[in-house]
């Protein structure tokens, strides 16, 4: 298995909702990442987990809350989001600190 | 401070011809570089990488060239195919293991 999977593919939520994004990889990678991407812009790093511990938080607002239940899974819990948070949310994983492999993303729309 | 720059936002090439995508960087401490390809509403796909100890890496139709003295790298695609039409991101790995992305170049390969 050489891919990163993400669910759901699309998500529409209101500003008072609580939802979660899920990411899974079975490549044995020890680093996992959350990125946010707006149309035709480069991905912006949000969080990095290394060996299941949060190692980087790029000053992301607390309405985004990451969780790494085990070495294969990464979640992003969403609460009280704003319309400007609408974007493609990407998960990635890597074996070391070189190539990162991205999932297909979750297209999030906040109404 | 943009450490990785892709100065051409778009490039149009005829099918069968060579596509050359360029990338410049400012930090001489970068020692690993990657190219990603991205279709709309999908995650970036890793294409090819190069270490700073090399000046060329080739994989099928894709070749990456690195000129360390000029702090410049380029991706050559030959022959170009319509399916290569996408946004291409150049990225450097910084000393903390983070990917520093360029702004992307949108390649259009016309039949």
Interface residues (C-beta under 8 A of the other chain):
Chain A: X4 X6 X31 X39 X40 X41 X42 X43 X45 X48 X56 X88 X90 X92 X96 X97 X98 X99 X100 X101 X102 X103 X104 X105 X107
Chain B: X32 X34 X36 X40 X41 X42 X43 X44 X45 X46 X49 X87 X89 X91 X93 X96 X97 X98 X99 X101 X102 X103 X104 X106
